[in-house]
Every structure is written in structure tokens, then in C-alpha cells.
Amino acid sequence: MKVLAVSTDPVYTRAATPSRLATWLARYLQDERDLPFAYLILKISATMLPLAVLLFVPALRGAWWWATFGLFFFFSNARFKGPFGLMLHCTSHRVLFKKKHGWLNHYIPWVLGPLFGQTPESYFVHHMGMHHPENNLPDDESSTMFYQRDSLRGFLRYLGDFLFLGVAKLASYFTLRNKATLRYRLLRGEILYAGLTLALAFVNLPATLAVFVAPFLLSRVIMMLGNWAQHAFIDAASPENCYRNSVTCINTSYNHKCWNDGYHISHHLKPALHWTDHPHHFRQNLAQYASNEAIVFDGIHFLHIFFYLMAKRYDLLARHFVLLDGTARTEAEVVDLLRRRTQRIGREVLVPQLV
């Protein structure tokens, strides 16, 4: 267990003398604190876009093709996947570009997103149209509640349900909620992505598999793995309570790379809160975190949580568990709390509580 330490997570500090590039880019942004997103867009556009195009060039063959694919795969997964995915997340909540430059807001989901397997606008409509309004409760089609959350079998069932039925269930959800516009945006993005992928497969199958199919499968697995870990610890007595159905990870390099994504409790409490404000919000509201017995880890992130749960290494989770109120606990007490919060919640138990 750990006591609460000084925060090392990123916050905003305005440059004393902004560069010319920063000054120019800031003219287009709603919030200058999002300059790192503008830089990331430029980096991805200068690396992955040319590489993706090059993979479709017929003259590129053999070792040169594989070398190009290796670079594309490196940038897509090792370098940019996390930062891009969480930039997509942040810009879904807070529009990046000013209204008069609004057309630029389509560049991330429609041009860069497909390079990471993100079908255009599907992430936005799923996350903003369903996940946040339903808050991981029964009507959230991606809810983790009904699964044993330290079970690999449970996760594979959860993943399979999303991969094969996720789009149909989300479209049905929008139909029942009379959200025709969101349903249209979902189906438009899915159909166009599938159509483009199929057409390009007849042009260059290896390139299509590398640029569109593999990233698509990887992105959907990673998204569900992340959501599983973010909502792995749920109090069955109050599953609607954001302090008790989400997790916060502090003082981890992941927060520097992925825009403070570890602060998932405060993100559900205040979805529009700017990513640089989460560390301060967490420190300001420690009393509420402590009184609600929120799960906070120091020094690990969601991938650690997922793999520790799959291995049932509650001892490693307990090692990073933060004692928010300073009260000493034994490892056995912390492990017991964590185990209780990962238990499958049956519908028959849940429904009476939420009526």
C-alpha cells in the first residue's frame, strides 16, 4: 500500500516565450492548452500518412515493402496508438478547433482515425452518445457489470460480444432512444470504412490488411481492454456512483503519454473537464474520494490493472493501492476490498437497487 504522494502528472504551464509555430497553431485552437494535440496531428500526418500511401504503391515490393510496413506498424502501435486514441477521446469531449475553422475537426476522425483502425465517428457516438449517459450501468452496451472482472473467460466473452454484436447493439440503443442522428453517424462510418477496405483489398490486399484490417482489430481489442480495466472495480451496492464504479491511476508515465487518462473517476464526474485539470481536481476532492472508498492506484496504469487481474495478482494491485485517508490497512484487507469490487453483478441483484 502507498500513502498519497506529491503529484508528478502533467498540468498546464504556459510557455514564457511561445515559438512561432505554437503562436500560429494557437490561432486555430479553442484552447491553447491543447497545443500538444496540434503537434501530434502534425507528427502523425508527416509519418503515418506517407507510409500508408507508400504501402499501396505497386512498385514497392519485397524487403522494401516489409521495411515500410515495419515503420508503419511501429508508429501506429508503439509510438502513436495511445496518444492518438486519447487525443480522439479528449477531442470528443472538447472540440479542438475554433468554430470558424470547424472543418478541421473532421480531420482526426475521418483522415487520421482510419490509420489506427478507428471507423469514422463510431468512437464519438459510442462514447458520448451511450457510455457517458449510461455510466457503465445496465443500459450501457459496453458495461462491465455483468462479468467476473478478474476472469480471462469473462473478458473474452465481453470482447466477443463487442466485436460481433457491438455495432448492432449500439444502433439498436440509438433506435430505442430516438437518437436517429447518432445512429446515422455510426452506420455511415462503419459502412464507409468497410466499403473502402473491401475496395482497396482488390487493389492491394497486403497493404489493406496492414493499413486498415490489422489496426481495426487491434483498436477494438485495446478499447475494450481499457474500458474493462477502467470499470473493473464496482461496488454492487452503488454501481451508479462514479467514485465506486471507476478507477484512478496517478503518478504514472501513462498520464504523460496519454493526457491524464488515468483520472477516470474525475472524468466520469466531470466529462468536460480539461485533461490538464484532472490532477488538481483530484487533490481538491480527496475527502470525497476517501469517504466513497474510491480505488486509486499509484505508479501503475490500466494495462497493469488488466494483466494483474487476469493473473489474479491482487498482491501487486494492493502494493500500489493508495491509502487516501491515511488509515493503515493490511494487505489482506485491501485485497478483500479489491476482490469484492470485481465480482460479477447479477441482473437479479441489481434491478431492485436501481428501480
N, C-alpha and C positions, 0 to 999 in steps of 0.2 A: 504494500500500500504506500501511497505517497501523500505528503501534505501539499497544499496548494503552493506552487512556486511562482516566481515572477514570470510574467508572460514573455515569450520570445516570438510570438506570432506577429505577422505583418500588420502594420497600421499605416495610415497615410501621413507622409511628411512632404510638404511642398518643396520642390527644389528652389534654392535661393536664386539660381540663375538658370532658368529652363533653356534647353537647347533650341535652336531654330526649328528643328523637326518637331519637338514637343509643343512649341508655340503654335506651329502650323496645324498640327493634328488636333490640338485642343479646341480650335475654332469649330470643328465639326462635332465635337462630343457634347453630350448633355452634361456630363460631369467629368472634370479634368482628372479626378481620381481613377478614371478608367483608362488612362493613357497606356498602362501595361497591355490592355486588350488590343489597342490600336497597333502597338508594336508586335504583338503576337500575330495579328492578322497579316501584317507585312511579312513577317518571317515565314509563315505558312505559305503565303502566296508566292514568295520568292523561291521556295524549295519544293514543296509537295506538288503544286500545280504543274510546274515544268516537268517534274519527274513522272507524274501521271500521264501527261501527254506523250512523253518520250516512250513510255512503255507500249503505247499503241502504234508507234512508228514501225512499219513492216521491215525496214532495213536493220533495225536493232535486233540482233539475234545472239544466241549462244551465251558466252560468258559475259558479254556486254549487257545483255538483257537481264541476266541474273544479278549483275552488279548494280544495275539501276533499280531493280526490284528490292535488293538488299537495302539500298539507301532509302527508298520509299517506305519500306517496312520499318526501318529504324526511326525515321522522322514520324511516321504515323503512330507507332506504338511506344517506343522508348522515349522519344523526345516530346511529342506534342499531344498525345491522346488525352492525358489527364488535364493539362492546362486548357486544351480546346474544349473538352467536354464540360468543364466547369465554367469556362467563359460562355458557352452556349447556355448553361444554367443561369448564370448571373444576368445575361442579356435577355433572357426570357422574362425575368422579373423586373428589370430596369432597362428601358430602351437605351441603346448605346449612342446612336447618332441623333442630333437635333432634328426637329420636325422638318425644317427646310431642306435637310439632307436625308429625309426619311427613306429614300430608295436604297441608301447604303445599308439599312437594317436588314435587307434581304440577302446581303452578301454572305453572311455567316451561315444561315440555314440552307440556302439554295446553291451556293457555289462551293464553300469550304466543307460544309457538313457532309455531303456525299463522299468526300475523300476519307472520312472517318466512319463511314457506314451509317450516318445519320440521315434517314429519309426526311426530305424537306418538311419542316413544321410539325412532324409527328411528336418530337420531344416536347415542343411548346404546348401542343393541345393536350398531351397526356399529363404533363407536369402541372400546367396552370389550369387546365380545364377539368381535371379529375383529382390528381393526387393531393394537391393542397386543399381544395374544398372538402375532400373526404377524410384527409388527415389519417390515412392508414387504417381507417375503420372499415366495417364490412362492405360498404358500397364502393370502396377503393378497389378497383380490379387488380391492383398490384399490392394489395395488403399482405403483410407477412403474418397476420394474427393467427391464421388457421393452420399454421405449420409448426412443427417442432424445430426450433431455430438453432439447435446445435446438431442437427441431423443432416448428413450429406444426402440421404434419400429424400428428406423433406425439401432440401434446396433443389434437387434435380426435378422433383415434381413441380415445384414453383417455377423453375426456369422453363421446363417443357410447356407448362400452361401458357406462359407468356409468349414463347417463341411460336407456338402453333395456334393459339386462340386469342392472343393479346389484342390484335387489331380488331378482330370481330367483336370481342367483348367491349372494347373501348367505343367502337362505332355504335353498338347496342346501348351502351351507357348514355351516349350523347343523344340517341333517339329517344330514350325514356325521359331524359332531362330536357327535351325540346331544345337542344343546342345544335341546330342544323348547320350553322356556320362552322363550328368546330369539327363536326363530323365530315363536312365537305373538305376542310383543310387537311384533315387526317387522310382521307381516302385519296385526295388529289396527290398528296406527297407520296403515299405508298405506291399508287398505280404508276405515276410517272417514273419513280425510281425503278420499279420492276420492269417497266417498258423499256427504259433506257438501257438497263442491264441486259435484258434479253436481246435487244437490237445490237448492242456492242459485242455480245457473245458471238454473233455471226461474223463480226468484223475481225475480232482478235480475242479468242477465248482465254488464253493465259493472262493477257492484260486485264480483261474484265474480271476474272477471278481475283487477281491481285489488287485491283483498284476499287472494286465495288462489292464483290461477294464476301471475301475474307473479312474486310473491315466491318461489313454489315453484321456478320455473325459474331465477331469479337465485341463489337459495341453493345449488342443486345445482351450478351453474357455479362459483360462488365457492368452495365447499368443495373441489371438485376442483382448481381453480386453486391454492388454498392448499396442498393435500396434494402437488401436483406440485412446487411451489417448496420446500416443507419437505424433500422427499426427491428433490431434483434432482441432488444430488452424491453418488454412491455409488461406493465402492471395490469393484470387481469381485472383488478378491482376498479381501475380508472383508465381504460385504454384510450380515452379521448384526451387525456391530459398530456400535453406536449412534453412536459418535464419527465413523464413516465412512459412515453412510447418512442422516444428518440434518444440519441446518444450524442455526447460532445467529446471531441478529441482536441486536446490543447498541446501546445509546445511540441509540435511535430513538423518536420520538414515538408510534409504533405500540405500543410496550410500555406507555406510559402510558394509551393509549386501550383497549388490548385485553389488559390484565392479564398483561404479560410473556410474551405468546405467542411472542415471538421466540426464547425459550430452548428450542428444540425438541430439542436433544441431551439436555439435562438432563431434559427432560420424558419422553423415552423411557427414560433411565437410571433415573429415579425418578418414575413416573407419578403417585404420590400426593403429591408434594412441593407444598407450598402455593405459590401463584403469587407471593407476596411474597418467598419464599426463594430463587428462582432466581438472582438476581444474586450473592448470597453463595455459593451452591453452585458457580457458575461460577468465581468468583475462588478458592475453596478448592481447586479441582481443575484449575487451569491446567496443571499438569505433565502430567496425563493427556490433556488436550486437545492439548497440544503434541506429546507423544510419539505420539499417534494421528493426527497431522496433520489435526485437525478443521478444518472450514471455518467460519470465523467472520467475519461482516461487521459493520462499524461504520457507523452512520448511515443504513442502508437497511433495508427490510423485505421481506416475501415478495412483495408486488406489484412492487416494483422488480426483485427477482430474476427473477420470471416474465417481465416485459417486456424486461429486458436479455437474457435467454436467447433469447426469441423473435426479438429483433433481432440476436442473436449479438454483443452488445456486451460481450465479455469484458474489454475495456479498462476499462469502467465498473465491472464487478464487481471487477476487480483493484485499482481505485482505493480500494475500501472493504474490501479483504481485510486481516485483522488478522494481523500477524506475531507470533504468540503467544510464540515463544521468543526474539524479538529479533534473530534471524538475518536479515541482509539478503538479499533476493531481487530479481531483476529482474522487470519486468512480464512478460516472455516466460516466465519460469519459473512465475509464478503462473497465467498464462493457460493454460499447458500442463497444470498440475495440474487446473484447473477443467474444461478440455475433456475430459481423461481421465475425470473423475468423472461426466460427463454422457452418456457413451457407452452405447448400448443393450447390455444384458447378455443374451446368448442363453441359452436354457434348456440347450442342449447344453454350454455352458461352465460354467454354474452348478451343475448337478446333481451332477457328480462332487465338487465342493468341499464340498457340504452333506451328502453321504452319510456 
